[in-house]
Amino acid sequence: MIAHLQGVLAVKTMEQVVVDVHGVGYQVSIPLSTYYSLPNLQESVRLFTTLHVREDAMRLYGFATEDERALFELLVSVSSIGPRLALNMLSSIPAVELQHSISHSDVARLQTIPGIGRKTAERVVLELQEKVSLVQVAARVPVATVAESDADHLVGDVVSALLNLGYKRGEAEKAVHRVKADVNGTLAVEELLREALQQLAR
């Protein structure tokens, strides 16, 4: 198994990156939390990875921290959750909050994630409640910011991220603009997305 990749960040989007390792480009799917921890293009990057193999494809999934990878691997061990949905869960809720929701049987909070219904949320709690407490998850501090002059581009990026997570365009745009209206000066990218997700969870 490929446990980690270290190389040059050649491509990055909110859903995947390409890491150039000695001339070989590895395409890696990532959660949003990892995206906002990435360096600039052409800079050195290290991702903790896990490889999933299906009959028709092999895909690498990458994470900024080992604890997020551990949570991802726990999530995909649940029969009704595939890699894509597991990434959405890590993108929709900070890892420390996701761990808390599972360990404290907060089914309602889990149901706010697109694609997670009550039965799936209950299954996640049932199967992972004891296991998830063994993962040491640290709170993350947002590092990416943009100037107010780039706010329109930022809003588009955040709305696009919410659409990829399964939210409808109307509700995504409403949530982002509501949060943006309450922010003055420099905007923290991860915070804007996190606040919009919290708006959508209400």
Helices and strands as residue ranges (DSSP letters): E 4-12, E 16-21, E 24-29, H 32-35, E 44-53, E 58-63, H 66-76, H 83-92, H 95-103, H 107-110, H 118-128, G 132-134, E 145-146, G 148-150, H 151-165, H 169-181, E 187-188, H 189-201
